[in-house]
């Protein structure tokens, strides 16, 4: 495995509808080091979808968390497929790659921790095969308090005062930062503190190479094959 990691952002949505089983399978087929997905709670289950509303991605309308389980399961995703449960994705992955679970809403961390514990204890997974990330850093604190073995990633969209100091105080494994804001000062400070830096969402070959040159630890991408090709030194078409 390369030291520059390739995470399939919601699977491989450059080739299949985002956050679907088909998208995750495509990412695995392309050779990712990990997949990233997003979860909300619906009727006590963790459903895998990015938006807090249904309109952009599905045939439904309204807020995800206001729907019943049956309503969510009846919806069709634009481009094909259904909204999967987190457990269905983990069963599909079956330890073939790591999984980064992004917590999208409040009070979700305990249920995520329960699912991870179950898959470690009953299905042969290891804690190091999981990471939990969120823009809600309170959720990360909750995860660490419940299961210290779980790696956490602080999602940020901006440049923090004090560079990586906040991440050290949170005791996170990584800073997961938008490509719009990543810079060498933050990367250097994070690495001095023993914190990884992963960047989202990196799709263009020149951006991928720039992140490699910056020394980040990996990227989230809609096109995993491009990251794998660039890090191997292959020439890649710049167009998307």
DABELHU-V114824 format. One record per backbone hydrogen bond with DSSP energy under -1.0 kcal/mol. NH is the residue of the N-H (numbers start at 1). CO is the residue of the C=O. If there is no record, write none. Layout:
nh,co
NH,CO
NH,CO
This chain:
nh,co
5,217
7,219
8,34
9,221
10,36
11,8
14,222
15,12
16,12
19,10
20,17
24,20
25,21
26,22
27,23
28,24
29,25
30,26
31,28
32,27
33,6
34,6
35,98
36,8
37,100
39,102
40,47
42,45
45,42
47,40
48,84
49,38
54,62
58,54
59,76
64,52
66,63
67,64
72,68
73,69
74,70
75,72
77,81
78,57
80,77
86,46
89,85
90,86
91,87
92,88
93,89
94,90
96,93
98,33
99,129
100,35
101,131
102,37
103,133
104,39
112,108
113,109
114,110
115,111
116,112
117,113
118,114
119,115
120,116
121,117
122,118
125,119
129,126
130,127
131,99
132,151
133,101
134,153
137,135
139,136
141,137
142,138
143,139
144,140
145,141
146,142
147,143
150,147
153,132
154,174
155,134
156,176
163,160
165,162
168,164
169,165
170,166
172,167
173,152
174,152
175,196
176,154
177,198
178,156
179,200
181,178
182,178
187,183
188,184
189,185
190,186
191,187
192,188
193,189
194,191
195,190
196,173
198,175
199,218
200,177
202,220
208,204
209,205
210,206
211,207
212,208
213,209
214,210
215,211
216,211
217,197
219,5
220,199
221,7
226,223
227,223
228,224
229,225
230,226
231,227
233,230
234,229
